[in-house]
């Protein structure tokens, strides 16, 4: 599933309430798409740390649009399941990252500036 509206419709079907109540959560989860236009955007928030960050941002619960509440973590975990097929951790993403020299080089350059 790749569209925020489809995720929101899926959430409304699963948890009840109005589709629009879920849209902000799913837009936030997929926001990095504007900078990385393919599946790699998922490495930024599509993991359990992203779920925790979403809860910190939106709170533990949102109103479904009908006065009843649903857990933000449940909704974001549903998003992960729909996109990834499981609930990945940051480590699941990072262990497949190909290290490049520039990724670890800044500290040595910085220390040389002050020697």
C-alpha distance (Angstrom), angle and dihedral (degrees) to the residues before:
residue distance angle dihedral
X1 . . .
X2 3.78 . .
X3 3.81 110.8 .
X4 3.80 123.3 82.4
X5 3.79 91.6 -139.5
X6 3.79 91.1 55.1
X7 3.80 90.0 49.9
X8 3.81 89.8 49.8
X9 3.82 92.0 49.7
X10 3.78 89.4 49.5
X11 3.81 90.6 50.9
X12 3.80 91.8 49.9
X13 3.80 89.7 51.0
X14 3.78 92.5 48.9
X15 3.81 102.2 38.0
X16 3.81 102.0 22.3
X17 3.76 129.8 -124.3
X18 3.76 131.3 80.9
X19 3.81 125.2 -28.9
X20 3.81 91.1 -131.0
X21 3.82 90.5 61.3
X22 3.81 90.2 67.1
X23 3.78 100.6 40.6
X24 3.82 98.0 90.3
X25 3.80 91.7 54.6
X26 3.79 93.8 51.1
X27 3.81 93.5 42.9
X28 3.80 89.5 52.9
X29 3.80 91.9 49.2
X30 3.83 91.4 52.2
X31 3.82 97.6 36.1
X32 3.84 92.8 108.6
X33 3.84 87.6 67.3
X34 3.79 88.0 83.9
X35 3.82 88.8 66.8
X36 3.81 100.5 31.8
X37 3.78 109.8 34.8
X38 3.79 99.2 -165.4
X39 3.80 136.5 57.0
X40 3.82 91.7 -70.3
X41 3.81 89.2 81.1
X42 3.80 85.5 76.4
X43 3.82 91.8 70.1
X44 3.82 88.4 72.0
X45 3.84 100.4 58.5
X46 3.81 109.4 -5.2
X47 3.80 96.1 100.2
X48 3.78 138.5 74.4
X49 3.80 92.2 -87.2
X50 3.81 86.9 57.0
X51 3.81 88.9 52.8
X52 3.82 90.7 52.2
X53 3.81 90.6 47.6
X54 3.81 89.4 50.4
X55 3.79 90.8 52.8
X56 3.81 89.8 49.7
X57 3.81 90.2 50.2
X58 3.84 100.0 42.6
X59 3.80 102.1 24.0
X60 3.79 129.8 -116.6
X61 3.80 94.8 -66.1
X62 3.80 140.4 23.7
X63 3.77 129.0 -159.5
X64 3.81 109.5 -106.5
X65 3.80 88.6 -141.1
X66 3.80 93.6 -96.3
X67 3.79 100.4 73.4
X68 3.80 94.3 -92.7
X69 3.78 122.5 111.1
X70 3.80 133.1 -128.3
X71 3.78 129.0 -171.4
X72 3.79 115.3 -101.0
X73 3.82 91.2 -146.4
X74 3.82 90.6 56.2
X75 3.79 91.8 52.1
X76 3.81 93.9 47.2
X77 3.81 91.7 45.4
X78 3.80 88.0 53.2
X79 3.82 87.9 54.0
X80 3.82 90.1 52.8
X81 3.79 92.3 48.6
X82 3.80 91.4 50.5
X83 3.80 93.8 48.7
X84 3.81 102.9 32.1
X85 3.80 105.3 21.5
X86 3.83 92.0 -127.3
X87 3.80 140.1 33.8
X88 3.81 104.6 -86.0
X89 3.78 125.1 -162.0
X90 3.80 125.7 -139.8
X91 3.81 86.5 -102.7
X92 3.81 90.6 58.0
X93 3.81 88.0 60.4
X94 3.80 98.7 37.8
X95 3.79 97.8 49.2
X96 3.80 87.3 66.6
X97 3.79 94.1 48.8
X98 3.78 112.4 113.0
X99 3.80 106.7 -133.5
X100 3.80 115.1 -130.4
X101 3.82 125.1 -163.8
X102 3.81 93.5 -115.3
X103 3.82 90.8 59.6
X104 3.81 92.8 69.6
X105 3.80 101.1 27.2
X106 3.81 104.2 84.7
X107 3.82 97.5 80.5
X108 3.79 94.1 55.3
X109 3.81 91.8 49.3
X110 3.77 91.6 48.0
X111 3.79 94.2 50.5
X112 3.83 90.9 50.1
X113 3.81 89.3 55.8
X114 3.81 89.9 62.9
X115 3.83 99.6 40.7
